Amino acid sequence: MKIESMPGSSGYLDLYPERKVSYFKNSYVLGLTVVAGIGGLLFGYDTGVISGALLYIKDDFEEVKQSSFLQETIVSMALVGAIIGAAVGGWINDAYGRKKATLVADVVFAVGSIVMAAAPDPYVLILGRLFVGLGVGVASVTAPVYIAEASPSEIRGGLVSTNVLMITGGQFLSYLVNLAFTEVPGTWRWMLGVSGVPAVIQFSFMLFLPESPRWLFMKNKRTNAIDVLSKIYDIARLEDEIDYLTAQSEEEHQKRCDARWMDVFKSKEIRLAFLAGAGLQAFQQFTGINTVMYYSPTIVQMAGFQSNQLAILLSLIIAALNAAGTILGIYLIDHFGRTKLALTSLFGVFVSLLILSVAFFFESSDSTNGLYGWIAIIGLALYISSFSPGMGPVPWTVNSEIYPEAYRGICGGMSATVNWVANLIVAQSFLSLVEAAGTGPTFLIFAGVAVVAIVFVIMFVPETQGLTFEEVERIWKERAWGRDPGTESLLEQGNES
């Protein structure tokens, strides 16, 4: 079969334009995406809520107020949990399915939120943060893969990006919740405890949603898979999708019955795919996004705005820009392409980081001139406006579609782990780096990383817009072994390197 006639490919859609799926016609896929995306909401909410809650935790626990180490541990323990959760989440996805992995993440997250809300001391609070992080880590692996595997290829990028919108929406919501509970008795307990509500909601809805059809085919549950596909596609396209997935499933079983994480490094084509996916995840963090999301009030105050209220208000605006940019990214990612969007985004990030660096260089030498503070705020806004449509959704979308089916859970988990490790490194080092080198040089370092990221995307990340999973796999085979159609891939040879 030629690629042009494959269901879901751009050629296939040109032959059958009436089979294109609209966001608004297929309400089932949209509903599935929104429910699965609640995992992203949990991710985003937990990222943002701790910055406000920590102010009140210090008031309740004197030992926290006196110990910077305890404060850092309370913040970062969720990241430690997320690293573990992402690493384990890939295995859970492949062994037990995307649906069960989501349910497990919800239970763990809800338990963590209850432990945090009821914590009698900071050490129990830290334990709760670990549980919440475990849930977030599993969810960060599962949601993009689940959405991608249940989405028609022509709108897959936009739907996977909806998960990123939920992340940024969760961050914005966390700022609003922080403001809402500032005058309520128990302040931080409510801020942290209310995060369990979305987990319970997702768990309840997820019980009635199906497993990923591709995972069902991979596990030889053909009847169940066809039942799911019938809810996603119309009759005209359904038969083609069933035949295509059946053929691909048989090929996957012939290639390999089980996949191990070490095989990722033994197979050249999988190694190249993982390099692209993990590299994107690392650069997403090392270009400084979570310094902005974790420390935006601090950065605003560094720029000369000492009022807490003004700092929080400006940070809320930054979070709103982040969410708005992600909405734009949902449209652009399936119309502009993944690599073009990432490169445009990174160029804007580079320029904005230069503006921030220059503003802080001059602000430190002329602290009486408020102009540089406003230039820094403009640079911050430009940074978020550049980052959120591109480098926000692109790494998650690309990682959900570049790996062969047998490796999708394992590689997705490993790349998400890279993201969380990079997140932890940046979050833990930013203030120390500012103190040691200065704010201007710190943002200049991030600008240098953005340049390296641009080169990386050009060299290692292929365009996957509108392609089926199998067409993407063929790209890696060609990159690994050339375009000779007679060349046999390592997936077909087994574990040979």
N, C-alpha and C positions, 0 to 999 in steps of 0.2 A: 504494500500500500504506500502510495506517495504521501509525503507530508502534507501536500496541498489539500488532500481529501480527508485529513484527520479531523474528527469532531473537535471543535473548540479552537482549532488553529485559525489564523487570519484567513488562509485560503479557503477553509471550510465555510467560514462565515460569509466570504464573498460569493460562494456558490449558493448559499442558503441564507440570504440576508433576513428573511422573515423569521429565522430562528434565533436572532439576537435577543438577549434577555434584557429587559428594562429593569432599572432599580425599582420602579413603581409597579410594574406588572407582576413581578414575582414576589409577592408579599411574604411567602413562606421563607425564601432565602433571606430576605431582609430581617424577618423576625428571628431566624436562627442566628444571624450575624449579631443582632443587638443583644440577645441573651448571652451568646458566647463572649461578646465584648465586655460584659459586666466584669469579667476577670481583669480587663484593662482598667476599668474604673477603680477596682480595688488597688491595683498597682499604682495608679496616679494619686489616689486619695492618700495612701500610706506615705508616698513620697513627700507630699506637701503638708500633711496635718501635723507632723512631729515638730516642725519649726515653731508653730504657735503653742502647741501643747507643752513644749519643754519650758517655756517661760513660767508656767503655772506649776509644773512638776517641781521645779526648783523651790517654789514657795512652800510646797507641802513637805518636801524631804530636804532637811538641812544638809545631809551628807552629799546630796546631788549638787546643791548650791555651792558647796565647798570644794567639789572635785570636778575638774574639767574632764578627767578620764571617765567618770561615771556618765557625764553628759554625752561625751562622744560614743560611749558604749551603748547607751540607750538609743541613740540615733542609728549607729552602724550595725547593731545586732540584727535588725531587719534585713540589711544587705547580706550579712553572713548567712542568714536563713535562706535568702533568695538564691544565693550561690549554690547552696546544698539542694534546694528545691528544684532549681533549673537542671542541675546535674542528674538528679533522680527522676525528674519529670519526663525526660526523653525515654527512659526505660519503661516507665509506667504507661506512657502513650503507646509504645509499640507492643507491650505485653498485654495490656488490659483495655486499650482503646482510648480515644479522645474524650468520650463522654464520661467514663469512669474517672479519668484523670481530673476532669473539671470538678466532678462531685467531691473527690478527695481534697482538692485544693480549697473548695468552699468550706468543708467541714473543719479543716485545719485552720483556715483563716478565721472562721467564726469562733472557734475555741480560743485562738489567740486574742481576739478582740475582747472576749469575756474576761480572760486572765488579766489583760491590761487594765480594763475598767475596774476590776475588783482588787488590783494589786495592793497589798498592805505595806509593801516596801519596794525600793527600787530594784531589788534583785528579782522579785517575782515579775515586776514590770519588764525587766530585760528578758525573762523567760517568755513572756507574752509576745514581745517583739520578735523573738526567734520564731515562734509558731506562725505569726503573721507573715514573716519573711518566707518561711517554707511554703505557705499557701500562695503567696505572690510569685515565687519562683516557678512552681508547677504551672500556675495559670499563665505566666509569661511565655512558656513553651507551648502550651496546649492551644490557647485561643487562636493564634495566627494559623496554625496547622489545621485545626478543625474548620475554621472559616474557609481557608484556601481549598480544602479537599471537598467541601460541599458547595463551592461556587463555580458557576460557568466561567471559563477561562477569560472571556472577553470583559468581564467585570470583576475578576478576581482581585486585581490590585486595589481597586476602590473599596471593595468589601473588607479586605484585610486591613486597609488603612483606617477603616472605621474603628478597629480595635485601638489604634493609636489615638484616634479622636477621643475614645473613651478614657484613655490614659490622661490626656491633657485636660479633658473635662473633669476627671477626678481630681486633678491638681487644683483646678479653679474652684471646684466644689469645696475642697479642703480649706481654702482661704476663707470662703464664705462661712463655713461651719465654725472655723476659729473665731471669726467676728461674732457669730450668733451666740456662742456659749461663753463669751468673756464675762458676762454679768450673771451667769447661772451658777449656783452652788455646785461644786464638783467639777467645774470647768474642764480640766484635762481628761477626766474620766469619761465625760460625755463625748469630748472630741475623739478620743480613741475608741470608745465603746460603740459609737454609732456606726463605725466602719463594718461591724458585723451584719448590719441590716442588708446591704447589697449582696453579701455572700449568701444569706438565707434566701433572698429573692431569686438569685441565680440557681441555687440548689433546687428550689421548688419548680421553677420552669424547666430546668434541665432534665428533670425526671421524665418529662413528656416529650423531649426532643430525641431524635434518633442518633445513632452512632454515625460516624463518617462513612459514606458509601465506599470510599476507596479502602479504608481499613477493613470493612466487612468483606470486600472482594479479596483482600490480601489474606484474610482468615477463612476463606472458602465459605462464607455465609452469603451466597449468591441471592437467595430469595429475599433476605432482609435488605440487602443492598439495592435490589431492584425496587423494592417498596419505597425506599428513601428517594431513589432517583426519580420515581414517578411523581413525587411531590415537588421536585425541582424543575424538571423539564416537561414540555408539552409532548404529546404523542408523537408528533413528527420527528422530534429530535431524540426521544427516549430510546428508540430501538438502536440508533447509531451509537449512543453513549454506552448502552449495555454491551453491545458487541465489542466496542473499543476497549472498555474497561475489562471485559472478560479476556480478551486477547492479551492485554497488558499484564493482567494478573497471572495468566499462565506463564508469560515470559519471566515475570519476577520469581515465580516458584522454581522455574528451571534454572535461573541464575543462582539463587541462594535461598535456602530455607530459613536461615537465621543470620542476623547481622550483629557483629560485635564492635565495640568502639575502637578496638585496635585495628580493625579492617579499614577504618577511615584513613589511616596513615599508610596502609599497605597498597591501597588502590590509588593509582595516579589521578584518575578522573575525579574520584571522591575527594582526594586530597586537595585538588584545585578548587572544587566547589566549596569545601570547608574553609579554605584560605580566603575566598571571596566573601563568604558569609560571616565568618568570625572577624575578618578584617573590618567589614562594615560596622559590625557591632562595637568593636573596640574604638574605631574612629568616631562613632556617634558619641561616645562618652569622653574621649580624649580631646575633642574639640570644645569641651567645656560646658555642655548643656546643663548638667546637674549642679555645676557651680552657680549657675543662674537660678535654677529652681530651688535648690537648698538654701542658697545664701543671698537671694536677690534683695531682701531688706538690708542685709549687711553691706552689700555692694552699693546700694542707694545711699546708705549712711557714709560709706567711704567717699562717695562723690560730694559730700558736704551737706546732705539733708539729714539733720540730726533728729528731727521730730519722728517719734515712733509711728504716730498716726499717718504722717505723710509717707514714710517708708513703706508701711503696710499697704496704703492706697496705691502707690506706684507699683508695688509688687503684684497687687491684684490686677492692675492694668496689663502688666507683663504676662500674667497667667492667661488673661483674656485674649491677648494677641497670640499666644501659643495655641489656644483652642481654635481661634479663627484661622490661623495659618494651616492647621491640620485639616480643617474643612476644605480649604483651597487645595491642599495636597491630595485629598480623596478624589477630586475631579482630575487634577493634573496627572496623577500617576498612571492612569489608563489612557490618557490622551497625549501626554508629552513624553512618556517613557521613563523607566526607572533610572537609567544612567544619566540621561540628560537632566533630569530633575535633581539628582544627587549632585552633579557637577555645578549646576546653577546655584543650588543651595550652598554648597561649600564655598563658592566664590563670594557670595554675599556674606557668609560667616567670616571669611578671611578679611574682607573690607571692614566689617563692623568691629571685629577684634582689633584691627589697626586703629580705628577711631577711638575705641575704649582705651587702648594703650596710650595713645597720644594725649587723650583727655586727662588721664591720671598722671602722666608724666608732668604736664603743665600745671595740673591742679596741686600737685605736691610742692611745686616750686613757687606757685602764686596762689596760696590758699585764700587770699582776700577776694579773688575774682570768681564770682558764682557762675560765670559763663561756662567754665570748663565742667562744672558739675552737670549743667544741662546738656552739654555735648556728650558727657558720659551716659546720661539717660537716653539720649537719642541713639547712641551706639548700642545700648542695651536693647532698646526697642527694635532697632534694625537687625540685631543679632537674632532675636526670637522670630522676627518676621521672615528672615532668611532661612533659619534652621527648620522651623516647624512644618513648612510644606514639603520639604525634601528629605533632609537627614533625620527627621522625626519618623516618617512612615517607611521610607525606602529600605532601611536595614531589615525591619521586621517582615516586610512584604517579600523581599528577595530571599530571605532565609526560609520563608514558607513554601517556596516554589523551585529552588535550585537543586534539591537533593532527590536522588532516586527514592522510590517508595519505601524500599527496605531499610533505608538509612534516614528517612525524614525525621523520625522521632529522636534517634540518637544524635544526629548532627544538629538538629534544632535545639536539643537540650545542651549540647556542648557549646554552641555559638551563643545561646542565651547566658550560659555560665560565664563566657568571656565578657559579655556585656555587664553582668553584675560585678565581676571582679574589677573591671575597668571603672565602673561606677563607684565602687568602694575605694579604689585608689585615689580617684579624683576628689571624692567627698572628704576623705581623711587628710588629704595633702594640701588642699587649696589654701586654707587660712595660714598654715605653716609656711607655704611657699610665698604668700603675700608678705608675711612677717619677715622672711629671710631675704627675699629679692625685691619686694615692692609690688604694688598693684599693677603699675604700668608694665614692667618686665614680665609679670605673670601672664597678662593677656597677650603680650607679644609672643610668649612661648606657645600659647594656644593657637595663635595665628600661624606660627611655623608648622604646627601639627596639621592645620587645615590645608596647607600647601602639600604636605606629604599625602594627605588623604585624597586630594585631587589627582595626584599622580597614581595613587593606588587604584582608584576607581577606573581611570583610563586604561590601566594595564591589566587589571585582574577581574573586573566585574562586567559580564556580558549583559546585553539588553534582553529582557525576558517578557516584554510587553506582548500580550495576546497569544503567547505560546502555550501549548499543552505541556504537562510535566515531562512527557516523553521527548518532545522537541528540545526542551531545555537539557535533558540528559544527553541528547545527541550532541549538543554544543560542547559539553565537557569531554565527550569521547573524541570529538574532532580536535579540541585543544590539546588533549593528552596524546593522541596517536596520529594526528593528521587527518586529512580528508579522504584517505583511501578507504572505500566502502568495504574492502575485504579485511581491514584490520579488526581484529577481535579485541573487545574491551576486557579490562580486568574483571569487571563484574561477571563476565561470561566465563572467564578462566578460573575464577575462584579467588584464592588468597595470594596469587603470585604478584610480585611487585614488578 
